[in-house]
Amino acid sequence: MPEIAQAHTPMMRQYLETKARYPDALLFFRLGDFYELFFEDALTASEALQITLTARSKGDDKVPMCGVPHHAARGYVAKLLEKGFKVAICDQVEEPGKNTIVKREVTRVVTPGMVLDDQVLDPREASWLGAVALAEAGGGLALLDASTGQLQCGEVRDDGRLVDELRRAGVRELVFARGADAARVDAIARAVGVPAARRDDAEFERGEEKLRRHLRVASLDGFGVGGLAAGLAAAAAALAYLSDTQRAAPAHVDRIARLRTDDVLLLDEATRTNLELERTLSGGRKKGTLLALLDRTVTAPGGRRLAEWLRYPLTDLDRIGARLDAVEELVGSAVAREDLAAALRPVADLERLLSRLVLRQGNGRDLRALCGALLALPALADLLAARGAALLREAGARLRGLEALAAHLDRAVAEEPPPTLREGGIVRRGFSAELDEIVAIADDGKGYIASLEAREKERTGIGSLKVRFNKVFGYYLEVTKANLHLVPKEWERRQTTVGGERFVTPELKSFEEKVLTAEERRFALEERIFEDLRAAVAAEAARIRTAADAVAEADAVLSLARVAAERGYARPTVDDSEVLEIVDGRHPVVEAVLPDGPAGFVPNDVLVAARGAPECEGHGAVLVITGPNMAGKSTVMRQAALVTLLAQMGGFVPARRARVGLVDRIFTRVGASDDLARGRSTFMVEMTETAAILHNATRRSLVVLDEIGRGTSTFDGVSIAWAVAEHLHDAKGCRTLFATHYHELQDLARERPAVRNLTVAVREVGDQVVFLRKLVSGGASRSYGIEVAKLAGLPAEVLARAREILKNLESMEVDEGGHAALARGRRRRPDPASQLGLFAAPADPAAGEVAKDLRGLDLDALRPLDALNLLAAWKKRLG
């Protein structure tokens, strides 16, 4: 950015002075009907937005420039935010013409984490800013949604957990102290995948004192955040960032809550991704996820609340039970569901309307929408008060107390107010007698002008007489030269033109004074009334926030009930046991996309219990699940995790019956993925995620592992998979579902008391394989990979060759060098006479004895250690 020089025009000096205060933002500088950008900002924005780059001035003084229409600025700002830019909006704050240069000020700074515009925000997604006060390990964390006023803070013990919590919340921007360790800041921001802002260290200091002053309380203990020094430091910094960027006091942030990091079911990023809770693995879309299936909410706040429940399932039995009671009551009554949905529909997004109004970004339409929502609350409150479930009744009670504000707004705000104050018409007729009188004068102006013109034409006989207006002379009478002799003597000449002359009369001057001052007085009075109404709303911010919370909660419960009733879900038993028992369980998303719905889905039972759990004696703690490719192993395991999650978020589950002992964490390792940007192969990602599970799982955890060890050699893979399964059984004892194609792992059931073998059944009909999708006891001996390859469309000759090689491997055929004879028989089938035998000719007595021993072995009862001992004895016998 160039230095501010005297050679620059006054407007350009104003631009450069403003830009100097916001060096890290693109400056949208209002010039008439456009927001213009200059210098480096213009180069950056024109490339990011794909708009034309022009220039101001010519020659050596040429300045790069681009611009966007002010009425379309929202869309352009949204595109820049998506690309991680900040935008400073510099508006004209006075009418042109009053001064040599129009006064301009930055009215707000829009950043990825500081968006209030309803046309930019997704109504069903929270918009979190994450503020972090780093400690030696981990630190304080605050989450602030400027669009709703929600503020939470907490503390975590290490950077890995910090990243997990930030990603779980879905933060859009991070804030760190300027003095924080740069390497840690960069690592955290890169891991979370969002831009980071650096702020003065002072904003992170005296956090408790600043928050007490803002919330006007003597102590923060009542909010449950007392003693969280690092968390409160982060919260104070988040609040300062909001105030600074929005250029207004954040009065809508009227409470602070403790961030739930220890009293909820923990879900790390890998688990949320693998279970496709909010985004699909393929394409990252919302459609096809559990959230998309569950979201039958009526309101935007209800949608956001449901997503929050999905991200933060509960571990408190009382709270889980309260939600289940409420869902059960609504599941049992279709009429109650429809009545509640009808009562919720008129309720607009109270939280975001309140935020825009408090931060001085709202308009008359926001006031009208808020009024309509408040007017609908009493009927909703009556409906909820009549329900039996305590959660619903309490939600109804929180909707009371806003009737007076609703009535006041209804009397004051027009039914269809304009988008801006300068258009006039925001206040309803009859609310202010003074305003009505002024409006009458302004609105009657055209009629008065027409009548005056007609009267003067008739009185003077000047048929071409016109009453005109311009900003320089105001109202005047225009007479052509041919009619100047008819002009009355009392008219006062104002100006001579090429075609005639302009005059004024005492009556016209009096009218002009009334009309012109009426417009100014109207705008000033309407603005004052609007500010009074906005202040009345701000004064009730706490009650409005409370009502918004109740609306969101009731809507989220309704959504869970609608899904449960329509899809035949059952109420789970959630208790303090260590068992997971699912009878006829189904995968909620998979069954929803099947053409026949639940009727086309094959349900399965799952019974797994922590090792040594008293009520589950004899059941498996580690279920080793084998079976063919495409048979449904991953689906069965995922549905067990999803049933657990649904139960602990307080919802019904897709099963005939389910018992869920409280789970503290769900871990999943499913599928293959790499992270090439960080130099990690598929196998490295797999091992990293597995390591996190083994380090962090507890006896209360549910672990879902699919194909551990498949990214390396067979012997390495089997060894790793075996050791992981043993560790989960011996050291953790937690409920584990372990799917594998390493059939050797079935031997674990002989070695460990709480390991059970399960397989997904298939039926062979000729050369066809039918997948029965049914989980049964026992183990599989084949994976049917070639049959799946056939379904995928591999060429017939490749399939035939694969079968030939498989037979060579299965028969342990070796070539002259002792290697598996994979290449033999490409042109013709191998001659049995040419194959090497496993043992010497029967004429050798020792070999005959070994062969006899081998035929008499019971392979099903043979342990690995016994097999090794036999091999050693045979080798010794054969010399």
Order of alpha helices (4+ residues) and beta strands (2+ residues): alpha-beta-beta-alpha-beta-beta-alpha-beta-beta-beta-beta-beta-alpha-beta-alpha-beta-alpha-alpha-beta-beta-alpha-alpha-alpha-alpha-alpha-alpha-alpha-alpha-alpha-alpha-alpha-beta-beta-beta-beta-alpha-alpha-beta-beta-alpha-beta-beta-alpha-beta-beta-alpha-beta-alpha-beta-alpha-beta-beta-alpha-alpha-alpha-alpha
